[in-house]
Every structure is written in C-alpha cells, then in structure tokens.
Amino acid sequence: MGPPATPYQPYAEVHKDPKGPGDARPTSLQILKDSDAIGKLKGKTVLITGCSAGIGVETARAMYEAGATVFAAARDMKKLDGVIEDIVKNAQENKDGPRPQPIELHLDSLEAVRKGAEDFKQKCGGQLSILINNAGVMATPYSTTKDGLETQIAVNHFAHFLLFQLLKPLLLDSAKQSGSPSRVINVTSAGHRFSTLKFNDKASLDAWNSGEGYNNWIAYGSSKSANVLMTNAIDRKYGSQGIHGLAVHPGGIATDLGRHMTKEDWEAYGEENVKRMMATIFKSTSQGSANTVWAAVSPHFEGKNGGQYLEDCGETGLAGESDAAGTPGYRPHIYDEELENKLWKLSCEVVGVHED
C-alpha cells in the first residue's frame, strides 16, 4: 500500500478557509446525502467503539440514519443507553430501522475485549460489514492496563487489533455473502506526526514495559501511527479477500478526549495559538465524524482505494517537516511496509493470536 499519486479531495474547497465549528465544512449527515447513502445501508451491520461520547455518538447517529443495523460499544452502559435513546428519538431520516444495540466493551483489558466480541457475535446474526474502531485515549500520564501494557498503545492499538482479529471471520463472510467488500475504519490522528514506532524506544512502542523517560505525547503519537500501519496491513493482507482498511483523522474537536491534558500541555501550544485553532480549525462533533462517515459510505472506497490515511473528507498529501499543528498531511513512516510488518507480528504476539 502507498499514498495516492493524486489525492482525491472532493471537499477541498470548503476546507481552505475554516471558520470554526458549524462553518461550511460538511457534517456527517451532509456526507450521507452527498453520497446518496440515506437508507442505503439496510441489511448491513456496523459495530462502532467509543459510542458514549464525542464523535462516536455522531458516527453511530449517521450509521443509523443510513439504515444500518448499528451496534454501539462503550464502557459506560448507562450513558450508552441514553445515547441510543437520543439517536432513535431525534432521527431525521430513519423512522423505522432496527434500534441500535449496546455492547459493553472495555478496551483496557484484552480479556474484556474478548468478552465484548463474544457478546457481539451472539447478537449480530453472523453479520458485520463495517467495523469502526473509534474509541481512544490521549496524552495520559504513564500508567498500565490490566495486561501490563502502557495505556495509550494498549487502548488505542492493541485492543482494537484484537477486536479485528476476533471479528475478522464475520467481516470476510459478510463480504462473500453480500458481494460487497467489508470496511475496517481506524480513527487515528494527525498526532501520528509526533512519533513513529521505535521498537527500542522506552518512550514509544516499548513504553508498556517501563515508565522511564515516558513522554505522553510521544506515546500518543506512537499509538496513532500504529492505527494507520494496522489499517494498511489489513488492506494489504485482506483486500483481495474482501476487507479494506481506511484510517481517518477527524480533525480538532472539543471533546473529553483532552481530559488528561495538563496545564503544561496546554501552555506548550501557547494560549493565543489555542484560541486561534479553536476559533478556526476546530470542528463540531458532527463535522468531526464526517470523515469517518465518508470512509464508511463513499463509493470511492467500494472495493478499491483502501489502505489510505484520510482527513478533511479526502485523501491527503505529504506534510512538510516544519508544518504547524492543524495543517493537513501525513508523515512518510505510516506507509513504511517494513515497520508495518514488524508491528503486525508484535501485535499478534501481544494479543495472543496466530500471525497470518
């Protein structure tokens, strides 16, 4: 896999001069309409992680409006029940579709991931056409999960890697039965530009073993790089069998994802710069989910064009070394096939599955 020679950017014009949340940049519902996807996902099953808050809520809302059978996963079942009730009650286009179903899923434990996947398999009727790995954490202080893994790489990457492996047979079978390829969408971040994966760097991928020299932003960048590398590997390994992978950067959105940021973290960005970004570059949650929804429904990815990093509802080009935060573009390490293979092999070992 590799970046496109000529990136496809159908929404480039409305992203040239952003005016902040609620401006002309598309919402998830607008993406559905533009893609002629309203009601078109009837008979398709979608599983989305991280649906109790933020862009996960809006992604689930859009998939429901598209007519899909939606399974919404999260840790907090009480909040999740409220989200589902709101989605059904305030639906604009879908008045008679199947009610979204909640799945309890804790990503800080591999055993809990297995339990959540089993619960889904018991309820989904053997169908899964779109897996959206949306949940994540950002800039957490050093901590480890129940499996002894550094929290950010564990939650953002390893848990979703295991979830994919457990649900892969359903994705393959659904593609074969329907004649329409399945899609795996990993929500990554421009934060991948903070760090590549350095297998001997304690502040990077090896951070689950030791907190020595730990940098919360380097660890976050490593986990977000892992999201893209996993995506590309899925497309390379399974594209010919009917599973395509896409990685999406949602953009800046004011959600509780930043709850772990310290005063020092904010100061590092600069007060005036933060104000500027929030007034211009930041998006609403519905605009933030638009890129995920575009990856899920756009005909541009129907059986083709997988293994890509997407932002602003389009493919993107290479970022300059000195480009400021908030500017578009990717770092070349996310298309490094050797790095991709190393990560895949290691991930299989960590989560306890056989390497393909």
C-alpha positions in Angstrom: 0.0 0.0 0.0 1.1 3.6 -0.5 -0.3 7.1 -0.8 -2.2 8.1 -3.9 -0.2 9.9 -6.6 -3.1 12.4 -7.0 -5.2 12.6 -3.7 -8.9 12.6 -4.2 -10.2 15.6 -2.3 -13.9 16.3 -3.1 -14.3 18.7 -0.1 -11.0 20.6 -0.5 -12.7 23.9 -1.3 -14.8 24.2 1.9 -11.7 23.3 4.0 -9.5 26.1 2.6 -10.6 28.8 5.0 -12.2 27.3 8.1 -14.3 29.5 10.3 -14.6 27.2 13.3 -17.4 24.8 14.5 -20.5 24.9 12.4 -18.9 26.5 9.3 -19.3 25.2 5.7 -17.3 22.0 6.3 -19.6 19.0 5.9 -21.4 17.3 8.8 -21.9 13.5 8.8 -25.5 13.9 7.7 -24.3 16.0 4.7 -21.8 13.3 3.8 -24.7 10.8 3.8 -26.7 13.0 1.5 -23.9 13.7 -0.8 -23.0 10.0 -1.1 -26.7 9.1 -1.7 -26.3 6.9 1.4 -29.5 7.7 3.3 -31.2 4.4 3.9 -28.7 2.6 1.7 -27.1 0.5 4.5 -30.2 -1.5 5.2 -29.1 -5.1 5.8 -25.6 -4.0 6.7 -24.3 -4.5 10.2 -22.0 -1.9 11.7 -20.0 -2.0 15.0 -18.6 1.2 16.4 -16.4 1.5 19.5 -16.4 4.6 21.8 -20.1 5.5 21.4 -20.8 7.0 24.7 -19.4 10.5 23.9 -17.8 12.7 21.2 -17.6 11.8 17.6 -18.5 8.2 18.3 -22.1 9.3 19.1 -22.3 11.2 15.8 -20.9 8.3 13.9 -23.5 6.0 15.3 -26.2 8.5 14.6 -25.1 8.7 11.0 -24.9 5.0 10.5 -28.4 4.7 11.9 -29.7 7.4 9.5 -28.1 5.3 6.7 -30.3 2.4 7.7 -27.6 0.1 9.1 -28.1 -2.3 11.9 -25.9 -0.5 14.5 -24.1 -2.0 17.4 -22.7 0.8 19.7 -19.9 -0.2 22.0 -18.7 1.6 25.1 -17.7 1.1 28.8 -20.5 3.1 30.4 -23.7 1.3 29.7 -25.9 3.9 31.3 -24.5 6.6 29.1 -24.7 4.4 26.1 -28.4 3.7 26.7 -29.0 7.4 26.8 -27.1 7.9 23.5 -29.2 5.2 21.8 -32.4 6.7 23.0 -31.4 10.1 21.7 -30.4 8.7 18.3 -33.7 7.0 17.8 -35.8 9.8 19.2 -34.2 12.5 17.1 -33.6 10.6 13.9 -34.3 12.8 10.9 -34.3 10.2 8.1 -34.7 6.8 9.7 -38.1 6.3 11.3 -38.5 2.5 11.3 -35.0 1.0 11.3 -33.8 -1.5 13.9 -32.9 0.1 17.2 -29.2 0.4 17.8 -27.9 -2.3 20.3 -25.5 -1.6 23.1 -22.3 -3.7 23.6 -20.3 -3.4 26.7 -16.6 -3.1 25.8 -13.7 -2.3 28.0 -10.5 -1.6 26.0 -8.1 -1.6 28.9 -8.3 -5.4 29.2 -7.7 -7.9 26.4 -9.9 -10.4 28.3 -12.7 -7.8 28.3 -12.2 -7.3 24.6 -12.7 -11.0 24.1 -15.9 -10.9 26.2 -17.3 -7.9 24.3 -16.5 -9.5 20.9 -18.3 -12.7 22.0 -21.3 -10.7 23.1 -21.4 -9.0 19.7 -21.1 -12.4 17.9 -24.0 -13.8 19.9 -26.2 -10.8 18.8 -25.2 -9.9 15.3 -26.6 -12.8 13.4 -23.3 -13.6 11.8 -23.1 -10.3 10.0 -20.5 -7.5 10.1 -19.9 -5.2 7.1 -18.3 -2.2 8.8 -16.1 -2.1 11.8 -15.3 1.4 13.1 -12.5 1.5 15.7 -13.3 4.9 17.1 -12.5 4.8 20.8 -9.3 6.1 22.2 -7.4 8.0 24.9 -4.9 10.9 24.5 -1.9 12.2 26.4 -2.5 10.1 29.5 0.1 10.1 32.4 2.1 7.0 32.5 0.0 4.0 33.5 -0.5 0.4 32.5 -3.6 -1.7 31.8 -4.6 -4.9 33.5 -2.3 -6.7 30.9 0.7 -4.6 32.0 0.7 -2.6 28.7 1.2 1.1 28.5 -2.3 2.6 28.4 -2.3 4.5 25.2 -0.8 1.8 23.0 -3.0 -0.7 24.7 -6.3 1.1 24.3 -5.7 2.8 21.0 -4.0 0.0 19.2 -3.7 -3.5 20.8 -7.4 -3.7 22.0 -8.7 -2.7 18.5 -6.2 -5.1 16.8 -7.5 -8.0 18.9 -11.1 -6.9 18.2 -10.4 -7.0 14.5 -8.8 -10.4 14.8 -11.8 -11.8 16.7 -14.3 -10.4 14.2 -12.3 -11.0 11.0 -14.3 -14.2 10.1 -17.5 -12.2 10.2 -16.1 -9.4 8.0 -14.9 -12.0 5.5 -18.1 -13.9 5.5 -20.3 -10.8 5.1 -18.2 -9.6 2.2 -18.6 -13.0 0.5 -22.3 -13.3 1.1 -23.2 -9.8 0.1 -20.7 -9.4 -2.8 -19.8 -6.1 -1.3 -16.4 -5.7 0.5 -16.3 -5.0 4.2 -14.6 -2.0 5.6 -12.4 -1.5 8.7 -12.1 2.1 9.7 -9.5 3.1 12.3 -9.8 6.5 13.8 -6.2 7.8 14.0 -4.9 11.4 14.4 -2.6 14.0 13.0 -0.8 13.1 16.3 0.9 10.3 14.3 3.3 13.1 13.3 4.6 13.2 16.9 6.4 9.9 16.6 7.0 6.9 14.5 7.3 3.4 16.1 10.8 2.9 17.6 10.9 -0.6 18.9 13.8 0.2 21.2 12.5 3.5 22.5 11.1 3.3 26.0 9.0 6.4 25.4 7.5 4.9 22.3 6.2 1.4 21.5 8.1 -0.3 24.4 6.5 2.1 26.9 4.4 -0.6 28.4 7.5 -2.2 29.9 8.9 0.8 31.7 7.8 4.4 32.5 11.4 5.6 32.3 11.7 8.6 30.1 8.0 8.4 29.3 6.5 11.2 27.2 2.8 11.2 27.0 2.7 12.9 23.5 5.4 10.6 22.0 3.4 7.6 23.3 0.2 9.0 21.9 1.9 9.6 18.5 3.2 6.0 18.5 -0.3 4.7 19.1 -1.8 6.8 16.4 0.9 5.7 14.0 0.1 2.2 14.9 -3.6 2.8 13.9 -2.5 3.7 10.4 0.0 0.9 10.0 -2.6 -1.6 11.1 -5.0 -0.2 8.6 -2.6 -0.5 5.7 -1.7 -4.1 6.8 -5.4 -5.1 6.8 -5.8 -3.8 3.3 -2.6 -5.4 2.0 -3.4 -8.8 3.6 -7.2 -9.0 3.1 -8.1 -6.6 0.3 -8.2 -9.4 -2.2 -10.5 -11.4 0.2 -13.0 -8.6 0.6 -11.8 -6.5 3.6 -10.5 -3.0 3.0 -8.9 -0.7 5.6 -9.0 3.1 6.0 -7.5 5.3 8.6 -9.2 8.7 9.4 -8.1 11.8 11.2 -11.2 13.6 12.4 -9.6 17.0 13.0 -9.6 19.1 16.1 -12.8 18.8 18.1 -13.6 20.0 21.6 -14.5 16.6 23.3 -13.5 15.0 26.5 -10.6 13.2 24.7 -8.4 16.0 26.0 -9.4 15.4 29.6 -5.9 14.2 30.5 -4.1 17.2 29.2 -2.3 19.2 31.9 -1.8 22.9 32.3 1.7 22.4 30.9 0.3 20.6 27.9 -1.9 23.5 27.0 0.8 26.0 27.7 3.1 24.2 25.3 0.7 25.1 22.5 0.6 28.7 23.5 -2.6 30.4 24.7 -3.0 32.6 21.6 -2.4 29.6 19.3 -5.0 27.5 21.1 -7.6 30.3 20.8 -6.8 30.7 17.1 -7.2 26.9 16.5 -10.5 26.7 18.4 -11.9 29.7 16.5 -10.9 28.5 13.1 -9.6 24.9 12.7 -11.8 23.1 15.3 -14.9 21.4 14.2 -18.3 20.4 15.7 -18.7 16.8 16.7 -20.9 16.2 13.7 -18.2 17.7 11.4 -15.6 15.7 13.2 -17.4 12.5 12.5 -17.9 13.4 8.8 -14.5 11.9 7.7 -15.3 8.6 9.4 -18.7 8.5 7.8 -17.2 9.4 4.4 -14.8 6.4 4.7 -17.8 4.2 5.6 -20.2 5.1 2.8 -18.3 6.7 -0.1 -18.5 4.8 -3.4 -14.8 5.9 -3.8 -13.9 3.1 -1.5 -16.2 0.4 -2.8 -13.7 -2.4 -3.3 -10.8 -0.1 -4.1 -8.6 2.7 -2.8 -8.1 1.1 0.6 -5.0 1.4 2.8 -5.2 5.2 2.9 -4.9 8.0 5.6 -7.8 10.4 5.2 -8.5 13.8 6.5 -11.0 16.6 5.7 -13.1 14.1 3.9 -10.4 13.4 1.3 -7.1 11.7 0.7 -4.1 13.8 1.7 -0.6 14.5 0.7 2.8 14.5 2.5 3.2 17.0 5.3 6.2 19.3 5.4 8.7 18.9 8.2 8.0 22.3 9.6 4.2 22.4 9.0 2.3 23.7 12.0 -0.3 21.8 14.0 -3.6 21.8 12.3 -2.2 21.8 8.8 -3.0 18.7 6.6 -0.7 16.0 5.6 0.9 12.7 6.8 4.4 11.6 7.8 6.0 9.0 5.5 6.6 6.4 8.2 2.9 5.4 8.1 3.4 3.9 4.7 6.6 2.0 5.7 5.9 -1.6 4.9 8.8 -3.0 7.0 7.5 -1.1 10.0 4.0 -2.3 9.3 5.1 -5.9 9.2 7.1 -5.6 12.5 4.1 -4.1 14.2 1.7 -6.8 12.9 4.0 -9.6 14.1 4.4 -8.0 17.5 0.7 -7.3 17.8 -0.2 -10.9 17.2 2.3 -11.9 19.9 0.9 -9.4 22.4 -2.8 -10.2 22.0 -2.2 -14.0 21.6 -3.3 -14.8 18.0 -1.5 -16.6 15.3 0.1 -14.5 12.6 -1.3 -14.8 9.1 
